[in-house]
Amino acid sequence: MDQLTQIIAVLGVFLYWLILGAVATRIVIKRRSIGVSFSWLLIIYFLPFVGVFAYMLFGELHLGKARSSRSKAMYEPYGKWFSTLYSHNSHQPDKQSDYAASISKLCDSQLNIPSLTSNELELQHTPEQILHAIINDINHAKTTINMEFYIWHPGGLADEVAKALISAANRGVKVNLLLDAAGSRQFFKSEWPKAMKKSDINVVQALIVSPIRMFFRRMDLRLHRKIVVIDNHIGYTGSMNLVDPKYFKQGDGVGEWIDMMVRITGPVVPVINTVSAWDWEVETNERLLPAFPDKAQCTDTSSLVQAIPSGPGMPEEVIHQVLLQSLYQAQKKIVITTPYFVPSEQLLDALVTASLRGVEVNIIIPRRNDSTMVKWASSSFFSELLAANVNIYQFNDGLLHTKSVLIDDEHCLIGTVNMDMRSLWLNFELTLAVDDIKFATKLKGLLQTYMDNSDRLSHDEWQKRPMYRRVIEQVFYLFSPLL
């Protein structure tokens, strides 16, 4: 019996090391960034069994067999829809700045989605302003309302949005609501889904989380987009979830969440609607491709906009590439706002290099964060940034959740993307590249109010932090590529 036990033990150890070697080989041949590969190798070798199991669940971008098959079948019809936009009268490459032209060429080759002018943008930055505007537009909807959010949390003005949707559905408006199952779990536990379905609102959970599904699809893959499209004519996107901050995460000790959204009219709205239709079809197998935009007229207040979606089924790293291109092109000033700052090696190098070549680089992040892991990982980059004279501002008046990049006070990126690995490589996201000095000036004013309510981190003060903090930072730095 002892000999049999020994044989079983030896075979078990051999089998484990065989699996370990296979997983390690898989990590290496995937040819991801060195940091990502190194972090996963650390996990699988230093956390026996747990590390291998974690990699099987979270290590690769598995969308699921059914969704993957649908996505492949969708390439051709959606590609044709986007290609038609190149003949639209709002596609005017000659009106692009050099900055916009390089971003547009990148998106042409990667996404086959053109930049479009003749868009009217309104920057909204208070919860009351944003939610009341959405409610007002819902109340005037005539045919369709398509909405998708990572988080819908009941309470306050969010409930007023729900009531407006039910009222719209009762008067004959077709309402489709797609919500991430994990982010909106409180909504799905409330009475609202049942009430909405009674009014024939299509309420769908995206990427449902369950013990069984975790073996067939990566569980931390999330629908992170925030989109509202009304009558294929009015659109919203930005950083804000469908929440009233006064009723959301009040017990986390980080203050109210601070966000912004952009209200849009013009030819880019059907593009955003098509991105939403893509997500809807991936989840439901129902095609909702919208009508093409009407002929547009450019005015003195029009903005040139490039819509940039990302996520499974779309070209990898496209938003990461756009971010890098934007930073490389900066000549005078960069202002970044993000709640979760865990940059890739390439983004860190681009920021440091920009500062060293004389560009004023400002990064605004919340002083208090709802993610302890991200807080420590983020801090691990401060020394290198401060040594290169990058300005780091810590926002004091709540959890700054706005995601934006402003280049030379003239061009900007705004949307749902955090500057971390999860947003850049994993989740379904949406960013707008806006080439319009007038709009950029408005964004500049908002970002200045953020900086006015922040404390600038001093390099000398940072160097005085205790040793235990440095040790914790370095531990989280090793795993930062996975956050």
C-alpha positions as CSV (number, residue, x, y, z in Angstrom):
1,M,0.0,0.0,0.0
2,D,2.9,2.4,0.9
3,Q,4.5,1.7,-2.5
4,L,1.2,2.3,-4.3
5,T,0.8,5.6,-2.4
6,Q,4.3,6.7,-3.4
7,I,3.6,5.8,-7.1
8,I,0.4,7.9,-7.0
9,A,2.2,10.8,-5.3
10,V,5.0,10.7,-7.9
11,L,2.4,10.5,-10.8
12,G,0.5,13.4,-9.2
13,V,3.6,15.6,-9.0
14,F,4.6,14.7,-12.5
15,L,1.1,15.5,-13.8
16,Y,1.1,18.8,-12.0
17,W,4.5,19.8,-13.4
18,L,3.4,18.7,-16.8
19,I,0.3,20.9,-16.6
20,L,2.4,23.8,-15.1
21,G,4.8,23.5,-18.0
22,A,2.0,23.4,-20.6
23,V,0.4,26.6,-19.1
24,A,3.8,28.3,-18.9
25,T,4.5,27.5,-22.5
26,R,1.1,28.8,-23.4
27,I,1.8,32.1,-21.6
28,V,5.1,32.5,-23.5
29,I,3.8,31.7,-27.0
30,K,0.9,34.1,-26.6
31,R,3.5,36.9,-27.1
32,R,1.8,39.4,-24.9
33,S,3.7,42.2,-23.2
34,I,6.7,41.0,-21.1
35,G,5.0,42.5,-17.9
36,V,1.8,40.5,-18.4
37,S,3.6,37.3,-19.2
38,F,6.0,37.7,-16.2
39,S,3.1,38.4,-13.8
40,W,1.2,35.3,-14.9
41,L,4.4,33.2,-14.6
42,L,4.9,34.5,-11.0
43,I,1.3,33.5,-10.2
44,I,1.4,30.0,-11.5
45,Y,4.8,29.1,-10.0
46,F,4.3,30.7,-6.6
47,L,0.7,29.8,-6.0
48,P,0.5,26.1,-6.6
49,F,-2.7,24.8,-8.1
50,V,-4.4,28.1,-7.4
51,G,-2.2,29.9,-10.0
52,V,-3.0,27.4,-12.8
53,F,-6.7,27.5,-12.0
54,A,-6.7,31.3,-12.0
55,Y,-5.0,31.4,-15.4
56,M,-7.6,29.0,-16.8
57,L,-10.3,31.3,-15.6
58,F,-8.8,34.7,-16.2
59,G,-5.7,34.3,-18.3
60,E,-7.1,34.3,-21.8
61,L,-9.8,36.3,-23.6
62,H,-12.6,33.7,-23.9
63,L,-15.8,35.3,-25.0
64,G,-17.7,32.0,-25.1
65,K,-18.4,29.7,-28.0
66,A,-21.8,31.1,-28.9
67,R,-20.8,34.7,-28.7
68,S,-17.6,34.1,-30.6
69,S,-19.5,32.4,-33.4
70,R,-22.0,35.2,-33.6
71,S,-19.2,37.8,-33.6
72,K,-17.5,36.1,-36.6
73,A,-20.7,36.0,-38.5
74,M,-21.3,39.7,-37.8
75,Y,-18.1,41.0,-39.3
76,E,-19.3,41.2,-42.8
77,P,-22.7,43.0,-42.4
78,Y,-21.3,45.4,-39.8
79,G,-18.2,46.0,-41.9
80,K,-20.4,46.9,-44.9
81,W,-22.4,49.3,-42.7
82,F,-19.3,51.1,-41.5
83,S,-17.7,51.1,-45.0
84,T,-20.7,53.0,-46.4
85,L,-19.9,55.9,-44.1
86,Y,-16.8,56.7,-46.2
87,S,-19.2,58.1,-48.9
88,H,-21.2,60.1,-46.4
89,N,-20.9,63.9,-46.9
90,S,-19.8,64.3,-43.3
91,H,-16.6,62.3,-44.0
92,Q,-14.2,65.1,-44.8
93,P,-10.6,64.1,-44.4
94,D,-9.4,67.4,-45.7
95,K,-10.8,69.2,-42.6
96,Q,-8.8,67.0,-40.2
97,S,-5.9,68.5,-38.3
98,D,-2.6,66.6,-38.4
99,Y,-3.5,65.1,-35.0
100,A,-6.9,63.9,-36.1
101,A,-5.6,62.6,-39.5
102,S,-3.1,60.2,-37.8
103,I,-5.8,58.9,-35.4
104,S,-8.3,58.5,-38.3
105,K,-5.8,56.6,-40.4
106,L,-5.1,54.2,-37.5
107,C,-8.9,53.7,-37.0
108,D,-9.4,53.2,-40.8
109,S,-6.9,50.4,-40.9
110,Q,-7.9,48.8,-37.6
111,L,-11.7,49.3,-37.4
112,N,-12.7,50.5,-40.9
113,I,-14.7,53.3,-39.1
114,P,-14.3,56.8,-40.5
115,S,-14.2,60.1,-38.6
116,L,-17.2,62.3,-39.2
117,T,-17.8,66.0,-38.9
118,S,-21.0,68.0,-38.5
119,N,-21.6,66.8,-34.9
120,E,-22.8,69.0,-32.1
121,L,-21.4,68.1,-28.7
122,E,-22.5,69.3,-25.2
123,L,-20.3,68.6,-22.3
124,Q,-22.2,67.7,-19.2
125,H,-20.5,67.3,-15.8
126,T,-23.0,67.2,-12.9
127,P,-25.3,64.2,-12.1
128,E,-28.4,66.4,-12.1
129,Q,-27.5,68.0,-15.5
130,I,-26.8,64.6,-17.1
131,L,-29.7,62.6,-15.7
132,H,-32.3,65.4,-16.2
133,A,-31.1,65.8,-19.8
134,I,-31.4,62.0,-20.4
135,I,-34.9,62.0,-18.9
136,N,-36.0,65.0,-21.0
137,D,-34.8,63.3,-24.2
138,I,-36.5,60.1,-23.3
139,N,-39.7,62.0,-22.7
140,H,-39.5,63.3,-26.3
141,A,-38.5,60.0,-27.9
142,K,-40.7,59.0,-30.8
143,T,-39.5,55.6,-32.1
144,T,-36.6,53.9,-30.3
145,I,-34.4,54.1,-27.2
146,N,-31.3,51.9,-26.9
147,M,-29.3,52.0,-23.7
148,E,-26.4,50.0,-22.3
149,F,-24.5,50.5,-19.1
150,Y,-22.0,48.7,-16.9
151,I,-23.8,49.8,-13.7
152,W,-27.4,50.7,-13.2
153,H,-28.0,51.3,-9.5
154,P,-31.5,52.0,-8.2
155,G,-32.2,55.2,-6.2
156,G,-32.8,58.9,-6.7
157,L,-32.7,60.2,-10.2
158,A,-31.9,56.8,-11.6
159,D,-35.4,55.7,-10.7
160,E,-36.7,58.7,-12.5
161,V,-34.9,57.5,-15.6
162,A,-36.6,54.1,-15.2
163,K,-40.0,55.8,-14.9
164,A,-39.4,57.8,-18.0
165,L,-38.4,54.6,-19.9
166,I,-41.6,52.9,-18.8
167,S,-43.7,55.9,-19.9
168,A,-42.0,55.9,-23.3
169,A,-42.6,52.2,-23.8
170,N,-46.3,52.7,-22.8
171,R,-46.7,55.3,-25.6
172,G,-45.2,52.9,-28.2
173,V,-41.5,53.6,-28.2
174,K,-39.3,50.5,-28.6
175,V,-36.9,50.3,-25.6
176,N,-33.9,48.0,-25.4
177,L,-31.9,48.0,-22.2
178,L,-28.6,46.0,-22.1
179,L,-26.9,46.0,-18.7
180,D,-23.8,44.1,-17.5
181,A,-24.9,41.3,-15.2
182,A,-22.2,41.8,-12.6
183,G,-22.0,45.6,-12.5
184,S,-25.8,46.0,-12.4
185,R,-26.6,43.1,-10.0
186,Q,-28.4,45.5,-7.6
187,F,-30.7,46.6,-10.4
188,F,-31.6,43.0,-11.3
189,K,-32.4,42.4,-7.6
190,S,-34.8,45.3,-7.6
191,E,-38.4,45.6,-8.8
192,W,-37.4,47.6,-11.9
193,P,-36.7,44.7,-14.3
194,K,-40.2,43.2,-13.7
195,A,-41.9,46.6,-13.9
196,M,-40.1,47.3,-17.2
197,K,-40.9,44.0,-18.8
198,K,-44.6,44.5,-18.0
199,S,-44.3,47.6,-20.3
200,D,-42.6,45.4,-23.0
201,I,-39.2,46.9,-22.4
202,N,-36.5,44.5,-23.5
203,V,-34.2,44.1,-20.5
204,V,-31.2,41.9,-21.1
205,Q,-28.3,40.9,-18.8
206,A,-25.0,40.9,-20.6
207,L,-22.3,38.4,-19.7
208,I,-24.2,36.6,-16.9
209,V,-22.0,35.3,-14.1
210,S,-22.5,31.8,-12.8
211,P,-20.3,28.9,-11.5
212,I,-21.0,26.8,-14.6
213,R,-20.3,29.6,-17.2
214,M,-16.9,30.3,-15.7
215,F,-15.5,27.2,-17.4
216,F,-16.6,28.4,-20.8
217,R,-16.0,32.2,-20.7
218,R,-13.7,34.5,-18.9
219,M,-15.6,35.8,-15.9
220,D,-13.9,39.2,-15.5
221,L,-14.8,40.2,-19.0
222,R,-17.3,43.0,-18.7
223,L,-19.5,45.3,-20.7
224,H,-18.1,48.6,-19.6
225,R,-19.7,50.9,-22.2
226,K,-22.1,53.7,-21.3
227,I,-24.4,54.5,-24.2
228,V,-27.8,56.1,-24.7
229,V,-29.2,56.5,-28.2
230,I,-32.7,58.0,-28.8
231,D,-34.4,57.8,-32.2
232,N,-31.0,57.2,-33.8
233,H,-30.6,61.0,-33.5
234,I,-29.5,61.9,-30.0
235,G,-26.6,60.0,-28.2
236,Y,-24.8,60.0,-24.9
237,T,-21.6,58.5,-23.9
238,G,-18.9,59.2,-21.3
239,S,-17.8,57.9,-17.9
240,M,-21.1,58.0,-15.9
241,N,-23.0,54.9,-15.1
242,L,-26.8,55.0,-14.7
243,V,-26.6,56.0,-11.0
244,D,-27.4,58.9,-8.8
245,P,-24.2,59.4,-6.8
246,K,-26.1,60.4,-3.7
247,Y,-27.5,56.9,-3.6
248,F,-24.5,55.0,-4.9
249,K,-21.7,53.4,-2.8
250,Q,-22.2,55.7,0.1
251,G,-20.5,53.3,2.5
252,D,-17.2,53.1,0.7
253,G,-15.7,56.2,2.2
254,V,-14.6,57.7,-1.1
255,G,-17.2,60.4,-1.4
256,E,-19.6,60.9,-4.4
257,W,-18.5,59.8,-7.8
258,I,-17.6,62.6,-10.2
259,D,-18.3,62.0,-13.9
260,M,-19.0,63.6,-17.2
261,M,-21.0,62.7,-20.3
262,V,-21.3,64.1,-23.8
263,R,-24.6,64.7,-25.4
264,I,-24.3,64.3,-29.2
265,T,-26.3,65.0,-32.2
266,G,-25.1,64.4,-35.8
267,P,-23.8,61.6,-38.0
268,V,-21.7,60.0,-35.3
269,V,-24.8,59.1,-33.3
270,P,-25.8,56.2,-35.7
271,V,-22.2,55.0,-35.4
272,I,-22.5,54.8,-31.6
273,N,-25.9,53.2,-32.1
274,T,-24.3,50.5,-34.3
275,V,-21.7,49.8,-31.6
276,S,-24.7,49.3,-29.2
277,A,-26.4,47.1,-31.9
278,W,-23.2,45.0,-32.0
279,D,-23.3,44.4,-28.3
280,W,-27.0,43.6,-28.4
281,E,-26.6,41.0,-31.2
282,V,-23.6,39.4,-29.5
283,E,-25.7,38.8,-26.4
284,T,-29.1,38.1,-27.9
285,N,-28.5,37.1,-31.6
286,E,-31.0,39.8,-32.6
287,R,-29.9,42.2,-35.3
288,L,-30.8,45.9,-34.7
289,L,-28.6,47.6,-37.3
290,P,-29.8,51.3,-37.4
291,A,-30.5,53.5,-40.4
292,F,-27.6,55.3,-42.0
293,P,-27.1,59.0,-40.9
294,D,-29.0,61.6,-42.8
295,K,-27.1,64.1,-45.0
296,A,-25.3,66.5,-42.6
297,Q,-24.6,70.2,-42.6
298,C,-21.5,71.5,-41.0
299,T,-21.8,74.7,-38.8
300,D,-19.4,76.9,-36.9
301,T,-20.1,74.8,-33.8
302,S,-19.6,71.4,-35.4
303,S,-17.1,68.9,-34.1
304,L,-15.1,66.3,-36.0
305,V,-15.5,63.0,-34.1
306,Q,-13.9,59.5,-34.4
307,A,-15.8,56.7,-32.6
308,I,-13.4,54.1,-31.3
309,P,-15.0,50.9,-29.9
310,S,-12.9,48.1,-28.4
311,G,-13.4,44.7,-26.9
312,P,-13.6,41.0,-27.8
313,G,-14.4,40.5,-31.5
314,M,-12.7,43.8,-32.4
315,P,-9.1,44.5,-33.2
316,E,-6.8,44.1,-30.2
317,E,-5.2,47.1,-28.6
318,V,-6.8,49.7,-30.8
319,I,-7.6,52.1,-28.0
320,H,-4.1,51.5,-26.5
321,Q,-2.6,52.4,-29.9
322,V,-4.7,55.5,-30.1
323,L,-3.6,56.6,-26.6
324,L,0.0,56.1,-27.5
325,Q,-0.3,58.0,-30.8
326,S,-2.0,60.9,-28.9
327,L,0.8,61.1,-26.3
328,Y,3.5,60.9,-29.0
329,Q,1.9,63.8,-30.9
330,A,1.7,66.2,-27.9
331,Q,3.8,69.3,-28.3
332,K,2.9,71.4,-25.3
333,K,0.6,69.9,-22.8
334,I,-1.1,66.6,-21.7
335,V,-3.9,66.4,-19.1
336,I,-5.2,62.9,-18.1
337,T,-8.0,62.1,-15.8
338,T,-8.7,58.5,-14.7
339,P,-9.9,56.8,-11.6
340,Y,-7.7,53.8,-12.1
341,F,-4.2,54.5,-13.2
342,V,-2.2,51.4,-13.9
343,P,-0.5,52.1,-17.2
344,S,1.2,49.7,-19.5
345,E,4.9,49.8,-20.0
346,Q,4.5,51.6,-23.3
347,L,2.1,54.2,-21.8
348,L,4.4,54.8,-18.9
349,D,7.3,55.3,-21.2
350,A,5.3,57.6,-23.5
351,L,4.3,59.8,-20.5
352,V,7.9,60.0,-19.1
353,T,9.3,60.7,-22.6
354,A,6.8,63.4,-23.2
355,S,7.7,65.2,-20.0
356,L,11.4,64.8,-20.7
357,R,11.1,66.4,-24.1
358,G,9.4,69.5,-22.6
359,V,5.7,68.6,-22.7
360,E,3.8,69.6,-19.5
361,V,2.2,66.3,-18.3
362,N,-0.6,66.4,-15.7
363,I,-2.3,63.3,-14.3
364,I,-5.4,63.8,-12.2
365,I,-6.5,60.8,-10.0
366,P,-8.7,60.5,-7.0
367,R,-7.0,60.7,-3.6
368,R,-9.3,58.0,-2.3
369,N,-10.0,54.9,-4.4
370,D,-12.7,52.2,-4.1
371,S,-10.1,49.6,-5.2
372,T,-7.3,49.0,-2.7
373,M,-5.3,46.9,-5.2
374,V,-5.4,49.6,-7.8
375,K,-4.5,52.2,-5.3
376,W,-1.3,50.4,-4.3
377,A,-0.5,49.4,-7.9
378,S,-1.0,53.0,-9.1
379,S,1.3,54.4,-6.4
380,S,4.1,52.1,-7.6
381,F,4.5,54.3,-10.7
382,F,4.6,57.6,-8.9
383,S,8.4,57.7,-8.3
384,E,9.3,57.3,-11.9
385,L,6.8,59.8,-13.1
386,L,7.7,62.4,-10.4
387,A,11.4,62.0,-11.2
388,A,10.6,62.9,-14.8
389,N,8.7,66.1,-13.6
390,V,5.2,64.7,-14.4
391,N,2.6,66.5,-12.3
392,I,0.4,64.2,-10.3
393,Y,-2.8,65.7,-8.8
394,Q,-4.8,63.9,-6.2
395,F,-8.5,65.0,-6.3
396,N,-10.1,65.6,-2.9
397,D,-13.8,66.1,-3.6
398,G,-14.9,62.5,-4.2
399,L,-14.0,59.6,-6.5
400,L,-13.0,61.3,-9.7
401,H,-14.4,58.8,-12.3
402,T,-14.0,61.0,-15.4
403,K,-11.9,59.4,-18.2
404,S,-10.3,61.9,-20.5
405,V,-7.1,62.9,-22.3
406,L,-6.6,66.5,-23.4
407,I,-3.7,67.1,-25.8
408,D,-2.3,70.7,-26.4
409,D,-5.7,72.2,-25.3
410,E,-7.0,71.4,-28.8
411,H,-7.7,67.7,-29.1
412,C,-9.2,65.2,-26.7
413,L,-10.2,61.6,-26.0
414,I,-13.3,61.0,-23.9
415,G,-15.3,57.9,-23.0
416,T,-15.4,54.8,-20.9
417,V,-11.7,53.8,-20.9
418,N,-9.6,53.7,-17.7
419,M,-5.9,53.8,-18.0
420,D,-5.4,50.2,-16.8
421,M,-5.0,46.8,-18.4
422,R,-8.6,45.8,-17.9
423,S,-10.0,48.7,-20.0
424,L,-7.2,48.7,-22.6
425,W,-7.2,45.0,-23.4
426,L,-10.2,43.2,-21.9
427,N,-13.6,45.0,-21.6
428,F,-16.1,46.3,-24.1
429,E,-15.3,50.0,-24.2
430,L,-16.0,53.2,-26.2
431,T,-13.9,56.3,-26.7
432,L,-14.5,59.4,-28.8
433,A,-11.6,61.3,-30.3
434,V,-12.7,64.9,-30.8
435,D,-10.9,67.3,-33.0
436,D,-12.4,70.6,-32.1
437,I,-10.7,73.5,-30.3
438,K,-14.0,74.9,-29.0
439,F,-15.0,71.7,-27.4
440,A,-11.5,71.1,-26.1
441,T,-11.6,74.6,-24.5
442,K,-14.7,73.6,-22.5
443,L,-13.1,70.4,-21.4
444,K,-10.0,72.3,-20.4
445,G,-12.1,74.5,-18.1
446,L,-13.6,71.4,-16.5
447,L,-10.2,69.8,-16.0
448,Q,-8.9,73.0,-14.4
449,T,-11.7,72.8,-11.8
450,Y,-10.5,69.3,-11.0
451,M,-6.9,70.5,-10.5
452,D,-8.1,73.4,-8.4
453,N,-9.7,70.8,-6.1
454,S,-6.7,68.6,-6.0
455,D,-3.3,68.5,-4.1
456,R,-0.2,68.3,-6.3
457,L,2.0,65.5,-5.1
458,S,5.6,66.7,-4.3
459,H,8.5,64.5,-5.3
460,D,10.4,65.4,-2.1
461,E,7.3,64.5,0.0
462,W,6.8,61.3,-1.9
463,Q,10.4,60.2,-1.2
464,K,9.8,60.5,2.6
465,R,7.0,57.8,2.6
466,P,7.7,54.9,5.0
467,M,9.5,51.8,3.9
468,Y,6.6,49.5,4.4
469,R,4.6,51.5,1.8
470,R,7.5,51.0,-0.7
471,V,7.5,47.3,-0.1
472,I,3.7,47.0,-0.6
473,E,3.9,49.1,-3.8
474,Q,6.6,46.9,-5.3
475,V,4.5,43.7,-4.5
476,F,1.5,45.2,-6.3
477,Y,3.8,46.5,-9.1
478,L,4.7,42.9,-10.0
479,F,1.0,42.1,-10.6
480,S,0.0,45.5,-12.1
481,P,-0.2,44.2,-15.7
482,L,-3.1,42.0,-14.6
483,L,-5.1,44.8,-13.0
